[in-house]
Amino acid sequence: MTMNPELAAQSGGVTSDRSQARLNAGRLPFTVRIVRNEEQLNKAVYIRSEAYGRHWPNLMANLQKPETQDRDPNSLIILAESKADGSALGTMRIDTNLTSPLQLEYDIELPSDISSNPIAYVTRLGVKQGRLGSLVKLSLFKSLHRYCLAKQLAWILAGVRPPNDRDYVRLGFRDLTGESKLVPITSSGGVPVRLMAFDVRTAERNWHSAANPLYEFMFKAYHPDIEIFSSVSGMWAQPRRARATTESSEFSVDALGIPLL
């Protein structure tokens, strides 16, 4: 899977070694779900502020509480939680252009072949440091890719702070500007990042052709602890308008709909 500073807020590389790619079936030591209530949102906020604070202390204060974009109907948040104690291990937010332009588009003009398609923009990515960091990161990206396939989102965009951009090249991202230059992003406090793009539609074919060592994990493995689709469908237990006026801990990510597989 704002790496606005997001990507650099992660710990480690895409994989610590190839052995993690061999964990391509079975249970994970954590769950990955879409945030649906305030308790989960607060966990995501905590892990993102902790991750950012390691690299950008000046941004940490503003990230210690939920942002307006967290509740935007064109955004959703993914959260990885430890099975052992329920603590947050990683999070990312997915902003889309389904009904309105991305905040990113106020900073840069996107190429027409990208802007004319549905886009997922990865923001507020943070992963807890520790032995599970690389596996959590891969699982978040797998969740992101599966969601984009289900919702027919053609592109994934990310703003990456070097040297983390090397991880994204290995995942199949390409430079958005063609110049590898750093662009300051307003929504990330003006931190300069390398803008990168990932073609959701061709990813499986490209990874298979390139014999990418993560292919098994990403495309063939079954991980029942990645519960993205069940957590989305659960948000539709009552009509959207009714939810909008109900005083409860549920918060809305309704515009993204139900991914039907």
N, C-alpha and C positions, 0 to 999 in steps of 0.2 A: 501498500500500500503502500493552508498555511503551512507547509513546511515552509511556511513563511519561516519563522525560525524553526518551525516544527520539526523538520527532519533532523536538524542538528540537535534537537532536544532529546533525541533518542540516545540509548546507550548502545555502544558497540556497532558492529557491522551488520549486514544482512544475515550472515550466518557466522558463528564462531568457527565451525568446520563442517565438513560434508556429512558428518554423522547425524546432525540435526535434520538434514534432508531425508534421512532414512526413516525418521519417525513419521511414516506416511500413512499410518492407519491406527485406529484404536482411540483410546481416551486420552485427553489432554489433562494436565494438572490444573487447568483453569477453564472457565466458560467464557464465551464471547457472545455478547448480546447487544441489542440496540437499547439505549437508555430510554426508560419509559416513565420514571418518576423522579421526584426531587432527591431522594436518597442516592439513587444511582448517578444523577447529575452531579451531586456534590462530590461523589467519589471521583468522577471524571475531572472535575475542576481541580481537586486536590492533586491528582497525579500529573495533570498538565502544568500546574503552577510549580510543582516540585521539579519537573523536568526542565522547564524553561529557566527556573531560578539557577540551575547549575551553569547556564551559559549566558543568560541575559538577566542579571539581578534587577536591572532597571525596569524590566517588563513584568517582574513577578507580582508586584503589588496589584496591578490591573487584572491579573489572571487568577486572583484568589476568590473571585466570586463569579457567578454565571454571567455570560455576555448576552446581549440582545440576540445575537445570531444563533445562540444555542436553542432558542425557542422559535426561530423562524420556520415557517411551514415548508421552506425549501431546503432545510438542513436536518440532519440527524446525527446522533453521536453513538459511536460504538465503544463498548467498555469490556475489557478483559478483567475478570475477577478470580482470585485464587479460590480453589475449592477448599483449601485447608482452613482459611480464616475469613474469607469473603473480602479481603483487601483488594484494592485496585492495583493491577499490574500494568495496564496500558490503556490508551484511549486514542481515538481520532474523531474528528468531526468531518462530515461530508456535506459540503455546500453544493447545490445544483443550480442550473440556469433554467429549470423547467418552466417557471412563470415570470422570472425577472433576471436581469443580468447579474453575473457574479460580481462581487466587490472587486475582484482582480481586474475586471474589464474597465474600471475607472483608472487603473494604473498603466495598462498596456492594451494595445489593440491586438486581439488574437487573430491568427491566420484564419482566412475565410473557411478553409476546409475543416477547421475545428469549431469556430464560433457558430457555424450553421447547424451543428449537431448538439444533442443533449450531452452535458458535461457534468462530471463529478470533480469538484475541487477539494483536495485533501487539506484540511487545516487542523490546527491545534493537536498535533500528534505528539504524544509523550509516552515513554516506556520506562518503567521502573528499572533501575540498575540491579543487576544480579544475574545468576546463572540462567534464568528463564528469559532474559531480555530478548535474545535473538528469536527464540521460538514464539514469544508473544508478538513480536514485530511481524514475523511471517504470517502468523494467524490473523492478525489485523488486516494485513494486505490481502490474504485469501478471502476474508470476509468482504472486504471492499470490492474485490474483483467479482465475486459471486453476486453481490448485490447489483453491481453495474450490469452484469449479464441479464439478471432477472428483470431489471427496469429499463433495459435497452439504452443505457447510457453509453455513448460511443467512445468517450475519451475520459481519462483521468488526468488531471493537472496537479502539479505540486510545485511549490517554491522551495528550493533546497539550498541549504547553506553548505558550501564546500568544507571539509572533504566528503561529506555524506552523499554528494551527488554520485560518487562512484558506486554506491550501493544501488542507486536507482538505474544507473546504466546496466548493471547486472540483472536488474529486474525487467529490463526492456524499455525503460523510459528513453526518450530522445530530447535533445535540447530544443526548446520551443522557438528560440530566436535564431538558431543556427550559428550563433557566435559565442556561446558559452559565457556570455557577459552576465554580470550581476545587476538585478533591477530592484530598487527599493519598493517595498510593498506597504501601502498605507495601513492596511488592516493588520499588519504585523509590526506596527510601531516604526515603520520606515527602515526595517532591517533589510539590507540588500541580499537577494537570493537568486539562484539560478532557476529559471522557470523551465519545467520539464513536462513532457506529455507522454501518455501511455495509451496505445490503441487497444481498447478492450476487445474489439472484434477479431483481431488477428493474433492476439496474444498466445492462445493455445497452439496454433499452427507454428508460430515463430519459435516458441519455446521447444516444441517437439523437434523441429528441424535443426535447431541449434544444440540439441541434446543438453539443454540446461539442467544442471544437477538438482534444481528445485522442481522440475516438472512433475515428478511423482507426488510430491507434497501438495503442490498447488492444484493440479488438475485431475489426479486419479484417486487420491486418498479420500477416505470417508472419515470425517471428524464430527461425531455427533455432539460434541461440546461446542461447536460453532453453531449457535442457535439463532442465526440472523432472521431466517424466514418465519419461524414460529413467533419470534418476538414482535415482528412487524404485524402479522395477521392478528395478534392479540390486541393491537391498538384499535381494531375495528369492531370491538364488542358492542359499541353503541354508535349511532349516527354521528357524523362529524359535527353538525350544528349543535347537537345535544352536548357533546363533549366540550365544545367551546364555551358553553355557559354553565358547565358543572364545576362546582368548587371541589376539587380533589387534588391529590398529589400527582395525577397523570398530567404530562404536558405533551403538546401536540407536535407531531412530525407528519401530519396527515397528507400533505400535498404529494408525498412520495408514494403513497398508495400501497396496495397489496402486491407483492411480487408473486406471480403465479408461475409455478414450474411444471 
